């Protein structure tokens, strides 16, 4: 099964949508495992418009992490 996955970070500065990636179930599971350490430091990602963003640890601690997924129908 193929999935389209997008990381979304919400905080007092707005909503930041990461670039959509295509994964399989194993890779998606790895993303979920890595997300458990989200609040332990800063965070970097490429946004959907290609902009690269670095979020410092103090802002991450006040943020909400969403991992949106959608099954890709063939």
C-alpha positions as CSV (number, residue, x, y, z in Angstrom):
1,X,0.0,0.0,0.0
2,X,1.3,3.5,-0.9
3,X,0.5,6.5,1.3
4,X,0.9,10.2,0.8
5,X,2.1,11.7,4.1
6,X,2.4,15.3,5.2
7,X,3.8,16.7,8.4
8,X,1.9,19.8,9.8
9,X,3.2,21.9,12.7
10,X,0.8,24.3,14.4
11,X,1.8,26.9,16.9
12,X,1.4,30.5,17.9
13,X,3.1,31.6,14.7
14,X,0.8,29.8,12.4
15,X,0.5,26.5,10.5
16,X,3.5,25.0,8.7
17,X,2.8,22.3,6.1
18,X,5.7,20.0,5.1
19,X,6.3,18.7,1.6
20,X,4.1,15.7,0.9
21,X,6.0,12.4,0.5
22,X,5.0,9.0,-0.8
23,X,5.7,6.1,1.6
24,X,4.8,2.6,2.3
25,X,3.4,1.3,5.6
26,X,6.8,0.5,7.0
27,X,8.2,3.9,6.3
28,X,5.0,5.5,7.7
29,X,5.5,3.4,10.9
30,X,9.1,4.8,11.1
31,X,7.8,8.3,10.8
32,X,5.4,7.7,13.7
33,X,8.3,6.3,15.8
34,X,10.5,9.3,15.1
35,X,7.6,11.7,16.0
36,X,7.9,10.5,19.6
37,X,11.1,12.5,20.0
38,X,9.6,15.7,18.4
39,X,9.5,17.7,21.6
40,X,13.1,16.9,22.6
41,X,14.8,19.5,20.4
42,X,14.4,21.8,17.4
43,X,12.9,20.6,14.1
44,X,13.8,21.1,10.4
45,X,11.7,20.4,7.3
46,X,11.1,21.4,3.7
47,X,7.7,23.0,3.4
48,X,5.2,22.3,0.6
49,X,6.3,25.4,-1.4
50,X,10.0,24.3,-1.2
51,X,11.0,26.7,1.6
52,X,13.2,25.1,4.3
53,X,12.3,25.9,7.9
54,X,14.1,25.5,11.1
55,X,12.0,25.7,14.3
56,X,13.9,26.2,17.6
57,X,13.3,24.0,20.6
58,X,11.4,26.6,22.7
59,X,8.9,27.0,19.8
60,X,8.6,23.2,19.3
61,X,7.7,22.8,23.0
62,X,4.6,25.0,22.3
63,X,3.7,23.3,19.0
64,X,1.3,20.6,17.9
65,X,2.6,18.0,15.5
66,X,0.1,16.4,13.0
67,X,1.0,13.7,10.6
68,X,-1.6,13.5,7.9
69,X,-1.8,10.4,5.7
70,X,-3.9,9.5,2.7
71,X,-3.9,6.1,0.8
72,X,-2.9,6.5,-2.8
73,X,-5.4,4.7,-5.0
74,X,-4.0,3.1,-8.1
